[in-house]
Amino acid sequence: MAEQKRDYYEVLGVDKNADDAALKKAYRVLAKKYHPDMNPGDAEAEKKFKEASEAYAILSDPEKRRQYDQFGHAAFEQGGGGGGFGGFDFNSADFSDIFGDIFGDIFGGGGGRRRAGNGPMQGANVRTSVRVTFEEAVFGAEKELELTLKDSCPTCHGTGAKPGTGKVTCSKCGGKGQVVFTQQSFFGTVRNVQTCPDCGGSGQIIKDKCPDCHGSGYISNRKKIQVSVPAGIDNGQSIRIREKGEPGVNGGPRGDLLVEVMVQRHPIFQRQDYNIYSTVPISFAVAALGGEILIDTVDGRVVYDVKAGTQTDTRIRLRGKGVPSLRNKEQRGDHYVTLVVQVPDKLSHEAKELLRKFDAETGDSLSAVKKYADEKKKNESDSPKETGTGSDKKKKKGLFK
């Protein structure tokens, strides 16, 4: 008894209202999962692959799908056989439109529905870099770059052909830019489409090449390009300048110019996101008594009032003195300053005496240490010396072990 065939919608795992995109997506998943190349020697996988292929072949064809929806599998059983799967003849089916693009995507064999090779194509992007100072990255700047870029050849006006001549139709592809080749597979003959190797997809061939551009249609020129560096850009970020790259193909637009920004190091400032960090030394007197100091920022010097009793490594924040936001120029980060108390290493005799008086007034730490050292020395000198015989000394030492 013949095996009962499963419903095609069930095989693909879609409902009866599925559109072409849903059918293709479902079949692609099953084809990749059960393809014999992915499952060598697995008869069950081969069976499921054929089953899915048959279901997709029927449902992807509007007329066959209409017949199937009306009559079911009986619509394709008349005169069936032919080496197919349950009455569907794989050898007689044209798979170029059904499977070409799917197997091209999965296995890299070229697709039957890909864009024609002689259509307009955008030119290649060009990458370069520009160096800016820390301040230029914060506030923005105008820079000029000098690059070598391609332009349409003025002699042949971009055709690549010698003046007075022109392009001729490619004999290999007949001007289509694509060639079709057939490939035998276990489920029949598969037709694949590839870019024509002779004309490169243009559909035309140059017999007499332009002497200036040698048939390329382009010449290289040295150009100066203005680059607007936006305020707030960070190191490593890129600026895109539209249609300043390489020329397009077959009337396509030029590519883009991508300029990577390299920000030079600053001797004082460091940046993190939109905030700026720096370190400022302050004197011991300012730290103890408080007072005004000058702090360098990207906006210039500002006056800051240090509180009395400030300890070293105290961090303060200067609001709105950081880097502007790339998205909103009205918003800026902050500037964080670490205050470091400096200890003088060279003092005059008068300064030393003043510090000793200051120490005596605030805690007398110097005198306390000196007093402790004098008392220890005196105690050591006032302690009784040991007397007696050697045996007596040993006995005394033994008592205190």
N, C-alpha and C positions, 0 to 999 in steps of 0.2 A: 504494500500500500504506500502510495507516495506521501512524503512528509508534507503536512499542512504548512503553507507559507504564512509567515507573520504579517500583520498589517504594516505597510510601509511607514506610516507615521509613528507607529510603535517602535519600529526598527531604529529610526533616527532620533526618537525621544522628543518629538515635537507634537503640537496639537494641529488639528486640521486647518486652522486659520494662520499657520506660520507663513511668513513672507519669504522671499528668496534669500534675504540675508540670514534669516534664522535657519533655513535649510542648509545653506552653505556652511555656516558656523558649526552646526551639529555634525554634518558629514566630515568636516575637516578634523574634528576631534576623534571620530571613530576611525577615519582613514589612517591617521597617524598612530592610533593605538593598535590597530589590527593589521597594518600593512605587512605583507610577508617579509619584506626586508628588515622590519623591526622584530619579527617573530619567526626566524628561519626554522623550518621543519615542524611548525605548529599548524596542524591541519584544521583545528577548531578556529584559530585566529584567521586563517585563510578563508574559511567558510563565512565567518562574520564580516570579513572585509568585502567579500563578493555580495553578501546580502545587503550591506550598507550601500555599496556602489550601485546595485540595482535599484534600491529605494530612491537614492538621490537622482539617478538617471531618469526615473519616471516622474518624480515630483517636481524636478527642476524644469521640466518641459511643460508649458501651459496646456497644450493639447492632450498630452498623455496624462497629465494630472487630472484634467477634466474627465477623461474616459475612466480613469481609475476611481475617481470619486463617485462616478455613476454606476460602473459595473464591477468594481473591485478587480481582483486578480484575473477574472474571467475575460477581461478586455484584451489580455495579452497572451492567452493560451491557445489561440487559433494558429495552427501550424508552428507551434513552438518547438523547442528542442535545441538544435543548432549549437550544442556545446556551451549553452549558457547556464544560468542558475534558475531552475524551475520554469523554463519556458522563455526566459529573456535571453536574447542572443547577443552576447558580448562582442563576438567577432564582427557582427554587422553594424554595431553601434558606432556613431561618430563621437569620440570622446574629446575632441579638440576644444569645443566650447564648454563642455560639462566639467572636465577634469583638468584642463590645461593650467588655469590659474591656481587651482588648489594644490596640485602636485608641485607646481613651481614654487609656491610659498613654503611648502613643507620640505621638499627634497631638493630645491634649488635647480629644477630642470627647465626653467623658463615658463612664462605664462602666456596663454592665448589671449588674455584680455588686458594685457599691460599696455601702457601708453605707447603710442607709435614712436619709433626712434627719431623720426624727422619732424617732430613737433617742437615748439619753442621751449627752450630750457634756460633757466636762470644761470648766470655765470657763477664761477666759484668765488667763495669768500676769501678775502685776504686778511692775514693776521700780522700785526706789528705791535710795537710798544712805544710808550712815551714816558720820559722821566719828569717828575714834578717835585717841587720842594714840599715840605710839610705844610707850610702856609698856603701854597697853591692848592693843595688837596683840600684844605679846610675851606677856603673862600672861593675856589674856582679860578680858572685861568684860560687864556687863549694860547694855543700852541700851534706851531707850523711844522708839518712833517714833509719830508721829501722822499717819495717812493717811486719805484719803477713799476708801471702798470701797463697793461696792454690796451691798445686802441685800434679801431678799425683802420686797415691799411688805406692810405689816401690814393695809392696807385690803382688798386683794384676795387676800392670802396667796399672791402670786406668780402668779396666773392672768392678770393683766392686764385682766380683765373687771370691769365695774362690779358692785358688790355686788348680789346678787339675779339676776344674769344669768350666762351662761357662754359658752364657746366653741362655735362651730358647725362642722360638717364643711366643709372646703374643697370648693367645687363644681368647681374646676378639676382637682384630682387625686383627688377622691373620698375624701379622708382618708389616702391613701397617702404623701403628702409628696413624691412623685416623679411626673413626667410623662414619657411616652414619645413620641418623635417619630421619624418615618421619614425616611430620606435615600437617594436614588437614587445608586448608584455603578456603575462599569463592570462590577462583578461581581455586581450585583443590588441588592436592597433591604436596607438596613442600619437596624436599629432601635437608637436610643440613648436612654439614660435620664438625665434631669437633675432637679435639685432644683426643686420647684414654685416658680415666681416669686411666686405670690400669697400662699402661707402660709409661705414660707421653709423648707419641709421639715417643718413641724410637723404638717401634715395638718388643722389647725384654724385658724379665723379668728375674731377678736374683732370683733363688731359694735358693742357698747357698751363703750368703753374706761373703765378705772378713772380717776377724776378726779385721783387723787394721783400715780400713776406713768405716766399717759397711755398705758396699754396695754403698757408694757415689762415689768411684773411686778416691777420693782426700784426702790428708792430709794437715794440716796447718803447715807452716814453718815460722820461723822468718828470714827475709832477709834484707840485707843492699843494698840500691839502691842509686846510685850517681845521683844527680840532678844538672844540669847546669842552674844556674839562669842567664838569659840574661841581659846585660847592658840596663838600661832604663826602666825596668819593674816597674809597679806601684802597690800600695797597692790594694789587692783584685783581681788582675789578676791571671790567672792560666797557668801552664806549662803542656803540654800534653806529656807524655812519652809513645810511642807506645808499645803495647803488653807487658805491665808490670802489667796488672790487673789480673782478675780471669781467670782460664783456660776456653777454649772453650768447646762446647758440640759436640759430634759426629765428632771429628776431626776439629772443627772450631778453628780459631785463638784466642789467649788470648785477653782480653779486654785491655783498656788503663788505665794508671795511671794519674790522674788529680791532680796536686799539686797547691793549692792556696797559693799565696805569701802574707805574713803578714809583712809589713814594720814597724819597730820600729820608734817611734817619735824621732826627733832630738832636742837637747836643743836650737839650734840656727836657723837652717834652716827649712823652710816650702816649700812644693812643690805644684805647680799647673800646670798640664799638664807636659811640659818639662822645665818649668821655676822654678827657685829657688828664694826665698825671705828671707831677713834677715834685722835686724835693728842694726845699729852701732852708739854708742854715740861718739860725738866729743866735745872738750872743747870750751868754749866761745872764747878763744883767737884764736884757729884755725878757727872757724867759721867767726870771724871778720877779721883776718889777712890773712887767707888761709894757706895752708901747707900740708905736706904729712901725711897720716894716714895708718895704717895697717888694711886690711879687710880679714877676714877668708872666704875661699871658699872651695868647695869640692876638688879643686886641690891644696890646701894649701894657705898660706898667700900671698896677693898681696899688692903692694904699690899703693895708689891712691892720687892724688894731688887735694886737696879741694880748690875751688875758694874762694877768699876773699869776704866777705859779704854773705856767704851761710846762708840761713835761716833754722830753724828747720823744720823737716819733708820733707826736700828736698830728692827726689828720684833720684838715679843714676843707670845706667845700665852697667854691665860688660858683654860684648858680648862673647858668646861662653863658658860661665862658668856655664851653666845649665846642664840639663840631656841629655844624648845621645838619639837619636831617635831609637826606636825598629826596624824600617824598614831600616834606613840608619845611620849606626854608625858614619859616617863622619859629620852628622848634630847634633848640640847640641842647647839646649835652652839657655837663658840668665839668669844672676843672677842680681836681682834688690835689691838695698840696700837703705834703708831709713836712712838718717842722722838725728840724734836727738841731738840738742845742750843741753849740760848739764850745769846747774847752780849750782855752789858750795854752799853748805849749812854751811860750816865751814871756816872762814877766820881769819887769824892773824890780829893784829892791823896794821902792815905795809901794808898788802894786802888791808885792808879797806881804808887806806889813799890813796893808789895808785888808787883804784877804784873811790874815790871821786875826785881826780885830773883828772882821765880819764873822769868822768862825766862832770866836769867843762869844759874840753876841747872840748867835743863832743856835748854839748847842755845844760849843767848846769841844768839838770832836778831836781836834789836834792836841789840845791840852790834856784831854782825858787819856789818850793813848800814851802821851809822854809820862803822865802821872802813874799809869799802870806799869810801864816799863821801869820807872825808878823804884817803885815799891817792890817789884819782883827782884830787882838787883839787890836791894837792901835786905830782903828776907834771906836771900841766899848767903849774903855775907854775915848775917847775924846768927845763922844756924850753928850749934856746937860742933866742934870737930871731934871725930872718933878717937878714943884713947884705949890703951890696953894692948894685950898680946895679940898675936895673930889668931890664936884659938878663940879668944874672947870676941874678936870681930866676926869670926865665922859664926859663933853662937848667936850674936845679935842679928846678923843677917838672916840666919835661919828662922828667927822668931817672926820676921816680917815677910817671909815668902808667901 
